[in-house]
Amino acid sequence: MVVNRGERKHGIVRRLSMTAPNGKKVTVPFKNAEGMEFAGYVIERKITDAVFFNAVKTEPNITVIENFPVYSVTKDATGAVDGVDGTASGSDEKKCFKSRVVVGADGAASAVSRSLGLPNQPLGHVFSAVRCYYEGVIGLSEEIELYFIDSVLPGYLWVFPMGGNRANVGIGILSSDLAARKKHPNVIMAEAIKAHPALAERFKGAHIEGRISGWAIPNGSYIKKCYGEGWVLVGDSASLVDPFSGEGVGNALMSGKLAAQAIGKALSQQQGDGPLPAESLADYSKSIDESIRPEIVDSYRLQRLTRIRFLLNLFIGKAADKPEIRQVFVDMMRSDKAKKTVRSPLFYLKLLLS
């Protein structure tokens, strides 16, 4: 199904399918989103970003400055962050903006994080991902497709329906694994699509629109310092991406909300106009640990399990054949609490014996 809201053309999703290395496939339904008859949308990121950005522009107490790349934070005599430096695009004019707190919401390659001197993310906790849009894909439905196949393992390939015969297609592989393979992810993706029996015929007449994009995804399996003297980090800059799915928008939005709450509380308690002390922002980190971190921990366990071919074949195969195992799968997709199932050795024993 394709939905068109003016120029916001997109597909909808109701289900998730996972294909194991041995070809077994399980399909599970998503829970419908509140107030909708389906789970959600598949929409281009540039459109989603525009929705958020245009909403910000309507806020009366926010001044938006565009085309102004920030290249570093500034610090006062005590070493606390008290603002940012930058240069307007197309100009040599440098400007400095002062603030009681700087929020680094500038993504995986965060200039704020770099200028703070925070350590680089280990490659074992970073996904290298590539993505493109294909037109003319056969057999798309209201279903997100994940392929754990030999030519991509220990990563995965995804196919997301964009409406009609158009799809968002990509792969995600840990950067440490990619370095060992010595093959460009574009090549890995193209070879997987051409060779896999469930994909080859469907993509035979398809073509790529535009170019293939690539980026690094900082997984939340690496715990990164997210606050300090006069600063906080949110979203990808704080390394809060789900280690299993690679999804980061939800955690980015939640961390932004939690940061705003912590900053608001700190401003109400700290008089003056100097940088907010680190201890006044500590509630932000505590909130992350309570509301986001537990799901990340369980997702990381799932990610580690997908590296084991035997377990992938066992789990997906059993879920495809047995309704009671499939229900466990459904529960895990719907509930963070159910994801804790993977912690128990009894779960794997039941899989083997079922």
C-alpha positions in Angstrom: 0.0 0.0 0.0 1.2 3.5 -0.8 0.0 6.7 1.0 0.5 10.1 -0.4 0.2 13.2 1.8 1.0 15.9 -0.8 4.6 15.1 -1.6 5.0 12.8 1.4 4.8 9.5 -0.4 5.4 6.5 1.7 4.5 2.9 2.4 3.0 1.4 5.5 4.0 -1.7 7.5 2.2 -4.3 9.4 4.6 -7.2 9.6 8.3 -8.1 10.0 9.9 -11.1 8.2 13.3 -12.6 9.0 15.1 -15.1 6.7 17.7 -17.4 8.2 20.9 -18.5 6.5 19.3 -21.8 5.6 16.4 -20.1 3.8 13.8 -20.6 6.5 11.5 -17.6 7.0 9.3 -16.4 9.8 6.8 -13.6 9.6 5.4 -11.9 12.6 2.8 -9.0 12.9 3.6 -5.7 14.5 1.3 -4.2 17.0 -0.8 -1.5 15.5 0.2 2.1 16.4 -2.2 3.9 18.6 -5.0 5.4 16.6 -4.0 3.6 13.4 -4.9 0.4 11.7 -1.3 -0.5 11.0 2.1 -0.3 12.7 3.8 2.6 11.1 5.2 4.3 8.0 8.3 3.8 5.8 9.3 7.2 4.8 12.5 8.9 3.5 14.7 10.3 6.2 14.9 13.7 4.5 11.1 14.0 4.8 11.1 13.0 8.5 13.9 15.5 9.3 11.9 18.2 7.5 8.9 17.5 9.7 11.0 17.9 12.8 12.8 21.0 11.5 9.7 22.8 10.4 8.1 22.2 13.8 11.1 23.8 15.5 10.8 26.8 13.3 7.3 27.5 14.6 8.5 27.7 18.3 8.4 31.3 19.4 11.4 31.0 21.8 13.8 29.3 19.4 16.0 31.1 16.9 17.1 28.9 14.0 20.5 29.7 12.4 21.0 27.8 9.2 24.2 27.2 7.2 26.4 27.6 10.2 28.6 24.6 10.8 29.9 24.4 14.4 33.5 23.2 14.6 34.3 23.3 18.3 33.0 24.2 21.8 34.5 27.1 23.8 35.5 26.9 27.4 35.8 29.3 30.3 38.8 29.7 32.6 37.7 26.7 34.7 37.5 24.4 31.6 33.7 24.3 31.6 32.0 24.5 28.2 30.4 27.9 27.7 29.5 28.0 24.0 30.4 27.1 20.4 32.5 28.4 17.6 31.5 28.2 14.0 31.8 29.8 10.5 28.9 30.7 8.3 28.9 28.7 5.0 30.5 30.7 2.2 32.1 33.1 4.5 35.3 33.5 6.5 33.5 35.2 9.3 33.8 33.3 12.6 31.2 33.6 15.3 30.9 32.5 18.8 27.6 31.8 20.7 27.6 31.6 24.5 25.3 29.4 26.5 24.9 27.9 30.0 24.8 24.5 28.4 25.7 23.1 25.0 23.6 20.2 23.7 25.5 18.0 21.2 22.7 16.8 18.9 25.0 16.6 15.8 25.0 12.9 15.0 27.6 10.1 14.8 30.3 12.5 13.6 29.5 15.0 16.4 31.8 18.0 16.3 30.8 18.7 19.9 32.0 15.2 21.0 35.2 15.5 19.1 36.1 19.0 20.5 35.4 17.6 24.0 38.2 15.1 23.4 35.9 12.1 24.0 37.4 8.8 22.8 36.5 7.3 19.5 33.9 4.5 19.5 35.6 1.0 19.2 34.9 -0.5 15.8 33.2 -3.5 17.4 30.4 -1.1 18.5 29.9 0.7 15.2 27.8 -0.5 12.3 29.0 0.4 8.8 25.8 0.8 6.8 24.9 1.5 3.2 21.5 2.3 1.8 19.9 3.1 -1.5 16.4 3.4 -3.1 15.5 0.7 -5.6 12.6 1.3 -8.1 11.0 -1.7 -9.8 11.3 -4.3 -7.0 8.8 -7.2 -7.4 6.8 -8.7 -4.5 6.9 -5.9 -2.0 4.2 -5.9 0.6 3.3 -4.2 3.9 6.3 -6.0 5.4 9.8 -5.1 6.6 12.2 -7.8 5.4 15.4 -8.7 7.2 17.9 -11.2 5.6 20.5 -13.0 7.7 22.3 -14.6 4.8 25.7 -16.1 4.4 27.0 -13.5 2.0 26.3 -10.7 4.5 26.8 -12.4 7.9 27.6 -11.4 10.6 25.6 -8.4 9.3 22.1 -8.3 7.8 20.4 -7.0 4.7 17.1 -5.1 4.8 14.3 -4.4 2.3 11.7 -1.8 3.4 8.7 -1.1 1.2 8.3 2.6 0.2 5.1 2.2 -1.6 4.4 0.7 -5.1 7.5 -1.1 -6.4 10.0 1.2 -4.6 12.1 0.0 -1.6 14.7 1.2 0.8 17.5 -1.4 0.6 20.7 -1.7 2.6 23.0 -3.7 4.8 24.6 -3.2 8.2 27.8 -4.8 9.3 30.0 -4.1 12.3 32.9 -2.1 11.3 35.3 -4.5 12.9 33.9 -7.4 10.8 33.9 -5.2 7.6 37.6 -4.4 8.1 38.4 -8.1 8.3 36.5 -8.9 5.1 38.3 -6.3 3.0 35.3 -5.8 0.7 33.3 -2.6 0.2 29.8 -2.9 1.6 28.3 -1.7 -1.8 29.8 -4.8 -3.4 28.6 -7.0 -0.6 25.0 -5.7 -1.0 25.1 -6.0 -4.8 26.4 -9.6 -4.7 23.9 -10.7 -2.0 21.0 -9.4 -4.0 22.2 -11.0 -7.2 22.9 -14.4 -5.7 20.2 -15.0 -3.1 17.2 -17.0 -4.4 14.7 -15.0 -2.5 16.0 -11.7 -3.9 17.5 -12.3 -7.4 14.3 -12.5 -9.4 12.6 -9.7 -7.5 15.4 -7.3 -8.3 16.1 -8.5 -11.8 14.4 -5.6 -13.5 15.0 -3.1 -10.6 17.3 -0.1 -10.7 18.9 2.2 -8.2 17.5 5.8 -7.9 20.2 8.3 -7.2 23.3 7.1 -5.3 24.2 4.7 -2.6 24.7 6.4 0.7 27.0 5.2 3.5 27.4 6.1 7.2 28.6 4.9 10.5 26.1 4.0 13.2 27.3 4.2 16.8 25.7 1.4 18.8 24.5 1.8 22.3 26.5 -1.3 23.3 29.3 1.2 23.9 28.6 3.3 27.0 29.7 6.8 26.2 29.9 9.7 28.6 26.9 11.9 27.8 27.2 14.9 30.2 29.8 17.1 31.8 30.6 20.7 32.8 28.3 22.8 30.7 27.4 20.1 28.1 25.2 17.1 27.3 25.1 14.7 24.3 21.9 13.2 22.8 21.0 10.7 20.2 23.7 9.3 17.9 26.3 11.8 19.3 25.7 10.0 22.7 25.9 6.5 21.1 22.3 5.5 21.8 21.5 3.5 18.6 19.7 0.1 19.2 22.5 -2.5 18.7 20.1 -5.1 17.2 18.0 -3.1 14.8 20.3 -0.2 14.1 17.3 2.2 14.7 18.3 5.4 16.4 15.5 8.0 15.8 13.3 6.8 18.7 16.2 6.8 21.2 17.3 10.2 19.9 13.9 11.7 20.5 13.7 10.2 23.9 17.2 11.4 24.9 16.3 14.9 23.7 13.3 14.9 25.9 15.2 13.6 28.9 18.0 16.2 28.3 15.5 19.0 28.2 13.9 17.9 31.5 17.3 17.7 33.2 18.5 21.0 31.8 15.2 22.7 32.9 15.6 21.4 36.4 19.3 22.4 36.5 18.5 26.0 35.3 15.8 26.3 38.0 18.3 25.4 40.7 21.5 27.0 39.5 21.5 30.8 39.7 23.8 33.1 37.6 24.8 32.9 34.0 27.8 30.6 34.1 28.0 27.0 32.7 25.8 24.5 34.4 28.0 22.3 36.6 28.2 18.6 35.8 26.5 17.5 39.0 23.4 19.5 38.1 23.1 17.6 34.8 23.7 14.1 36.3 19.9 13.4 36.3 20.1 13.2 32.5 22.5 10.2 32.6 20.5 8.5 35.3 17.3 8.9 33.2 19.1 7.4 30.2 20.2 4.4 32.4 16.7 3.9 33.6 14.6 4.4 30.5 16.9 3.5 27.5 19.8 1.5 28.7 18.0 -1.7 29.7 16.5 -2.2 26.2 19.9 -1.5 24.6 21.5 -4.2 26.8 18.9 -6.8 25.7 19.2 -5.7 22.1 23.0 -6.1 22.3 22.5 -9.7 23.5 20.2 -10.3 20.5 22.8 -8.8 18.2 25.5 -11.1 19.5 23.2 -14.1 19.0 22.7 -13.2 15.3 26.4 -13.7 14.8 25.9 -17.4 15.4 24.7 -19.1 12.3 23.5 -22.2 14.1 21.3 -20.2 16.5 19.8 -18.1 13.7 18.8 -21.2 11.8 17.5 -22.8 15.0 15.5 -19.8 16.2 14.0 -18.7 12.9 13.3 -22.3 11.8 11.5 -23.2 15.0 9.5 -19.9 14.9 8.5 -20.7 11.3 7.3 -24.2 12.2 5.9 -24.0 15.7 3.2 -21.5 16.8 4.4 -21.4 20.4 7.9 -20.4 19.4 6.5 -17.9 16.9 4.6 -16.3 19.8 7.8 -15.9 21.7 9.1 -14.0 18.7 6.0 -11.8 18.5 6.3 -11.0 22.3 10.0 -10.1 21.9 9.1 -7.6 19.1 6.4 -6.0 21.2 7.8 -6.0 24.6 11.2 -4.9 26.1 10.4 -7.2 29.0 10.1 -10.2 26.7 13.5 -9.5 25.1 15.0 -10.6 28.5 14.0 -14.2 27.4 17.4 -14.4 25.6 19.2 -14.1 28.9 18.0 -17.5 30.1 19.9 -20.8 29.1 16.5 -22.5 29.6 15.2 -20.7 26.5 17.8 -22.3 24.3 17.3 -25.7 25.9 13.6 -25.4 25.1 14.4 -24.5 21.5 16.6 -27.6 21.1 14.0 -29.9 22.6 10.9 -28.4 21.0 
